[in-house]
């Protein structure tokens, strides 16, 4: 657990399943061919939700800028991955716990499947502390694991969540490729 005033180092976690074996994803290169899907605005009316949604959309835009610069197709926002990312950010903020595997909670791959997304591989990046999307993206791009996830051309979808709790902000991004590619 971190002191609430600290900024955590961004971290990444990945899983792939091929022929029943869990492995790390292998990057492939694809040319950009589709525009990203915008994140739907919050319907709760909470101004904090709207600000978090804007930050999440900024992360998707910055992610796709990096992917296109590096020869990857943009990822599109997926509501199921959005739900899984939001669950991670909520739990980290509620417990003031910075980590991929939260005690008494499903591991990331299970959380993604529970949200209804059937994946062949996924990667989750988390970050605590940055106040703006540019700083969060810069931090992710400076860590090899997160950079590899952002620039993994085999990913098709993304879910981003930012929890603006006073102990954070708590950032989560989940990349995934569906089983039916």
Buried (B, 14 or more C-beta within 10 A) or exposed (E): EBEEEEBBBBBBBBBBBEEEEEEEBEEEEEEBEEEBBEBEEBEEEEEEBEBBBBBBBBBBBBBBEBBEEEEBBBBBBBBBBBBBBBBBBBBBBEBBBBBBEBEEBBEBBEBBBEBEBEBBBBBBBBBBBBEEBEBBBEBBBEBEBBBBBBBBBBBBBBBBBBBBBEBBBBBBBBBBBBEEE
